[in-house]
């Protein structure tokens, strides 16, 4: 069976700086796959390139058997791939409801009416704050809003970039419970996360990025118990 997402020999540069150097990986339907690595390893660059925000120097990105290279970001969303970006990037002056409406711009009004109910069921705090300006919400609430906004496009593959960044431990646990639940309900997930222990604990498979290239791959469980990974990313 062909992979839902297949990345092959991806190279991305910022001027003279080579941020991604020959990265290749696959994601199968129904999986949670995580990319872990230090700051500057190329994780966010990889996600932004897949979503069309950055043009690769070379390499291929195939989603559902069709190339994404050169496709505009909004067209990639229409194809069923959504990014929840690092730093949440909610529209701070807009309300919760308006932010969610922005996430559903590729869908019909009828589809959005149905989807927003699912989002509110998954994130009940958003329903409680439906008319509140996003900029006045806590970091955890803004992360939930960013995830809900991405889900409004009904993605087949949801990419999450550092969803636990800056959150209190209790909220980190809640976010990862939501990630598990979304996957259990059929959403395939590509997760970039500096909290390597949490990421590997939920992932079917993982890839370790070091200075723009993949240095190690395996199941989430195997990488959790890998001595090199433990020393570098798990503090032990």
N, C-alpha and C positions, 0 to 999 in steps of 0.2 A: 504494500500500500504506500502511495506517495505521501511524503510529509506535507503537513498543512503549510508550514513555512520552511523554506530551504535557503540558507545563506551559504554562498561558496566564494572563497578566496577574496573576501571583501577588504578593500584598501581605501582609507579615508585620510585626507591630510588637511591641516589648517596652515596654508602657506608651506613653509619648509618643515613644519612639524608633522610627522607621520603618527596620527592618532590611532589608527587601526591598520594592522599589517597582516593580511592574509587570514582573516577570521572566517571559519566555516562551522556551521552547526545546523541541526534540524530540530523542528518541533512537530510532534505528531498530535493529531486531534485528541483532545481530552487531557493532555498533559499539563503539569506545571513544570516549567523549565526555568532555572535561575542562572544568571550570570553574576559571579562574585569576583571581587578584586579590589585593589587599593584605589584611592583617588588617582585619577589620571590614567587608569588602565585602559580606558576606551569603552566602558560600559554604556554610558549615556550617549556617546557618539554613535555607537552601534544602533541603539534604539531610534535615535533621531534620523539616522540614515535609512533605516527600514521604513520609517513613517513618512519619508519624502522631504523632511526638513533640511537635510544635508545631501548634497550630490556626491556619490562615491567617485573615487578616482578610477576604480575598476572593480570587477567582481559581479556576481549575480545575486539577486534577491527574488525568489519565486514564492508566491502566495497563492494557494489553490491551483498550482500549476501554471500560473501566469506571472510574467515579470513585473516587478514594481519599479524598476529603475527608470527614471525619467517621468514617472507618473506624479501628478500634482497631489499634495497632501490630502486635500478634500476628496479627491477621487479614490485615494487609498482607503479613507474612512468609509466611503460608499461600498467598497469591495469587502468590508467586514473586518477591518483591522483598526483598532483604536489605541491611542497612547494617553496614559495618565501621567503627565510630565513631572519631573523633579521640581520641588518647590510649589506644587499644587497649581499655581497660576490661575486661580479662580478670578472671575471678574468682580473686583472688590466693591464696585459701586452698584452692582446689580444684586437683586434679591436671590435667594435660593432657587425659587421657581424660575426666575429669568436665566440663571446659570444653567439649569437643567434644560430649559428650552433651547439654549444655544447648543447643547450637546446633541439635540435631536434634529438638527437642521437638515440632515440627509433623509429623514423619515417623514411620513405623512402625519397629519394631525391625529388621525385615528390610531396609528401606531404609537405615537408619542403619548397619547392619553392612556394607552394600555401599559406602556413601558414605565411611565412615571409612577404608576401604582406599584409596580414591582420594585422600583428604586426606593420608594417610601417604605415598603415592607422590609426591605433589606436594611435601610438606614432610617429608622423611625425618628431619630433626632432631626432629620431634614424636614420631615412633615411638621414637626413641632415649630420649626423655624422658617417655614415656607416663605414668609414675607420679610424676613430679616436680611439686611445687607450682608453679603458674604464677607466683607472686610471687617465686620465686628464679631465674627465667629472665632472660636478657639482653633488652634492648629489641628487638633484631631477632627473637629467638625469640618474644617476646610478640606482635610484629606478625604473625608467621607463624601463631601460635595464633589470634589474632583473625580473621585471614582464613580460616583453616580452620574456625573456629566458624561464621562466616557461610556458608561453603560447605556446611555440614552440612544446611542447609535446602533445598539444591538450587535456588538462585535462578535465575530467567531473567534477572534484572538485579541485578548486584552493585554497590552504591555504596560507594566507598572514600573515607574522609575523612582526608586527610593521612597516607597510609601510610608516607612516608619521614621523618616528623618525628622528630628526635632521633637518627637512625641514622648510623653511619659511612658514608662514601662507598661502600665495597665492599659494604655491606649494602643501600644504596639501589639499586645496580646489580642486586643479586640480587632485590630486591622487584619491580623493574620488569621483569626477565626473567620472573618468575612472572606478573605482570599480562599480559604479552604471551601467555604460554603458555595462561593461562586463557581469554583471548579467542580464541586459535586453536582451542581445544577447544569453543568455542560459547557462552561466557558473555558477555553484553552487559555493559559496564562504564561506570558514571558515576564519574568520578575528580575529586575535589577535591584540589588539590596546590599548595603554595607553591613547590615546585621546578618553576617554569614550563617550563624548558628540557626536563627529563625528561618532564613531562606531555605537552607538545606533540609531543615526539619519538615517543610511542607512540599519540597520539590521531588518530582519523580526522577529528574536528572539535573545535573549541574555542569557548568563550564567555568573554569577558572581563567580569568584574563590577567595577563601580566604584560605591561608596557605594550599594549596593542595587539597581542597575540594570545591564543589559547594555549595554556601550558598543561592543563590537566582536565579530564572529563570523567564522569562516572555517575552512578546513581546518587541521589541525595544522601542516602544512608552511608554509602561507601566513602563519599567525600567528607562526611561528618567525622568518620573514624580514620581518615587518612592523616598520617603523622605530619606531612609537609603542610597540608591545609590547616591542621590544628595549630601548628606553630605560627603560621603566617597570619591567619584570619580568625582563629577561635580562642586565642589567648592561652594555649596549653600545649 
